[in-house]
Each structure stands twice: as structure tokens, then as C-alpha cells.
């Protein structure tokens, strides 16, 4: 009996350990191919080069255009999701009564659950044509349309995590503010929001990480032209969209083209990993504040 | 300050408060309108294309003959294999962390790692699947390789939701079991798991419904965009609905984009069914406890 219990505990432990194995697997697979890639391309050219043409006859391996494309689309997404997500979080946490919440929360959950390929369709065939009516110079593939749609996609994430953070702020702080004669808006913006600041920041950083790693919206609607630009009207390419572009072709294993997607993936992994770590750290600190 | 001045500031503040509330409501309306526009747009584009022939048809060079049977069966098949691979391991891992691990250093490291894994972009899992399953373990671009990749992707989500379900089981149930002389595993297997089961199932279905909409990792491992048959074994090449949608939406011809919209409707119907099942289970569960 004792031995059986012991075996079970070990089997369960091994299953839990598989998650560590997954992380290790990701790092090993990415590192092996990235090192092979860096043997052929100097790391300075990869990180600081301004031209990305690995599939051309005279390939150039400067990743900056892809990084710029990712940052451009993510910034547009955050410019949409941050103010809207925070406002709706304040409203849901401080103003809304039970009826509104019962109606709005499921809608936000549905928005968060729509597959990203569907958002890609929406960005390419609805939002971009709509924007073109106001911005005649907007290219058919561009950073603006997918950026806005991505913002709508991550809005529920910003909203629900920020709302959780505001709900965790003790009632006493609000009551103190009301007792001093403050209105609901003053209390929300000057007491609750600052008190929940680290929790909200954690939510926003997680949203940035989600935007940076988002793939299908940009692969469908942003184009496939690596371009070092801040102009949201032009076709661009993000790191994720590049990985998709190469995966769709039949690139033989062991070639440098094949290895570029792992090198780009490594950069993507490190970037999002860092963001996630900061987000977790901030969230834990926030939890301790009101524990 | 005179009384009228105080009243004036007060009135102004009340007005600003009202304005703020209206602004916030407007923002919420934008979110609702976007969802409405999304569904209306796709329905008006693809609704008329939906038919029995579209559901049971195979891909074709001519848009009006093409169907989604191969992709629909591919999606369902891949998700079933994913569930078989991920659910037992995920539930076991959650049981370890919730019932056994406690405050040990190993458990805390694993916990932190799972939180981090849940936020890794899905396309990174695709690269892992390509390097590990397709190449190193030589599974090729098969259903098994795709399902293994998706299994790793949903594992953190299943673990997190199973832990929630286990945490909701009242400690008195465990204590009662121990008091009768049951061992730890007997307590978990005969008392805790049956009570937590509906909650675990709900979380698992929601996790799998997320996986069924995943496109990027499967494209990365090289799932084909043109497969003319339904998969018949775990070693078959396959395609799934999201990849078929991506393939159709990327073509310049409008007729194929209509197909994409219709395929999106099929995918959304599939998701709706899974979510409805999850909600049904949750409601049953809540009634039982209350």
C-alpha cells in the first residue's frame, strides 16, 4: 500500500514536471537552430541590420524591419486597447450595476474567445475597406487595420485583469474618498486607479506581450513586406507573420532560410518572456500590498 | 468660499462625473458594436454559401464546388487526439500541485513556470512542434504531430483550470475521508475527483475550444493547406478549419473569400457547441452544490 501511494505521487510529480520539460524543449529547439544561424550570420548584422531579405538571391539578415513592424502594430493595438480597456474596467468595477455586468461580461468573453483567424478576415475585408473610405491613401495591406482589430481583440484582457485589480482595492479607501466629498469619478481616477496601479500595469504588460505574439491577424492583413517604417498606412511584416510566411513555403531543413524562423522565434520568445516575467512580478507585488 | 461658489463647483463635478460615465458607456458600446459588426459582416458575406454540399464537400480549384468536410473532420480529429494526450497529464499535474506539492520549492518553481508558459505566444509552440515532433521524433506533418503540439499548448490552461476546480472542493470532504482511514490517493480518487469532475470538464472543454481556433502553430509545423481527403489515422497528413479559412482568405478572388466567411461560420458554430456544453456542465455543477 505504502509503495503504491509512493508510485502514484511520483507519477503525478512527473506529469507536473512535463511543464518544465516544455520550457526546456522550447529553449533547446530555439537555441540549437539559432546558434547554427549565428555561425553564418554575425549577431551584430542580425540585431542591427536594417534590411531583411533572407529569401532573395542576395540575402540580408537585419531583423530590425520585422521588429519595427511588430512594434508598430502592437503600439496601434495598445493605443486602442489601453484607454478603452481601462475605461470599461473603471465602469464595470465602480459604476455598473449587476444587470449591466451580466450583459457586458459575457460579450467581452466572447470577444476574447473569437479565433484570431476570424479577426484577420475582419481586419482585411471589413476594417481596412472601411478605413479606406476616410484614408484614401491606405494600402490594401497595412499596419493600421490589423492594429485596430488587434486592439479590440486584447481589450477584454486589459479590461478583465484591470477590473480584478480594482476590485482588490479595499473598500475603506473608497469610503474615505467619498467621506471627503469626492464624486465617483474623482474616487475612481484619483484613489482606486492609483491604488491598483501595479496590478493594472501588470495587465497592460501582459496585453503588450499578447499583441507582440499575435500572429494570424497580421499574417492575413498586414502584408509581407519587411519595412523599417513608422507609417501605419503601408504594408509591413511582423516577426510572427514572417515565421508564417516561411512555414507556408517548403523550406528544406538545415538551410539558412529554415534557421531564420528559429532565430526570429528566439527573439520573440525572449521578448515576450521578459514582458511576462515583469508582469508576474508586478502582479505578485500588488497582491502583497493588499494581502 | 461662498455657498454659491461651492454649489457651482459641486454642480460642475457632478456634470463631469456624468460625462465620464457616458464616455465609459460609449466605450463599452464600441466593444459591443465591434462584435455585432464582426458577426453581421461574416454572416452577410458567407451565410448564403452555407449548404449541405459545402459542409460535406472537398476542396476544389473552383470556389463554388469547394467544401470543408476534410477540414472539419481534421479539426475534430486533431482536437480529440489533443484531448487524449493533454487531459490525463494536465489533470495529474494539477492534482500534484494542488493536493501533494504544497509549499515545496519544486512545486513553486513548476507553478511559476506554468504561469509563464500560459503566456508564451502560440507560434513559439509551433516552432517547438516543428523541431521536436516533426523533425526530431520524425512524426512528419501528421495528425499526431499537430495534436502533440496543441497538447503542449493547452496543457498550462488545463492545469490552471483543474486547480481551480480542485480548490473549490471543500476541505471537509478530504478530512472526512482521512478520518475513515483512507490514504491520500484513495481520498483524491474516490472523494475529491468525483466532486471536482464537472468543474474539470468545463475548464477542459473551454481550453480545447481555444485550441480548435488555433492556426499559427499548425501552420508552423507544416500542416498542409491543400488536403483532398479526410484524415483516417493519426499518421495522416491533415488540415484544420482555421488553416482552410486562412488559405481561402489569402486568395485574391472574391469567391474564395466568400468560402472563407462560410467556413468561419462553421468554425464559430463548432465553438458555440463546445461552449454551450461547458456552460451546461457548469450549471449542473452549481445546482448540485447549492
Interface residues (C-beta under 8 A of the other chain):
Chain A: X1 X4 X5 X8 X9 X11 X12 X13 X15 X16 X17 X18 X19 X20 X22 X23 X25 X26 X29 X30 X32 X33 X83 X84 X87 X88 X90 X91 X95 X104 X107 X108 X110 X111 X113 X114 X115 X116 X117 X118 X119 X120 X121 X122 X124 X125 X126 X152 X155 X156 X183 X184 X185 X186 X188 X206 X209 X210 X212 X213 X214 X215 X216 X219 X220 X240 X243 X244 X247 X248 X253 X261 X262 X265 X268 X269 X272 X273 X276 X277 X279 X280
Chain B: X13 X14 X16 X17 X20 X21 X23 X24 X25 X27 X28 X30 X31 X32 X34 X35 X37 X38 X41 X42 X45 X88 X89 X90 X92 X93 X95 X96 X97 X100 X101 X106 X107 X109 X110 X112 X113 X114 X115 X116 X117 X119 X120 X121 X122 X123 X124 X125 X126 X127 X128 X130 X131 X132 X135 X152 X155 X156 X159 X183 X184 X185 X209 X210 X212 X213 X214 X215 X216 X219 X220 X221 X222 X225 X242 X245 X246 X249 X250 X257 X260 X261 X264 X267 X268 X271 X275
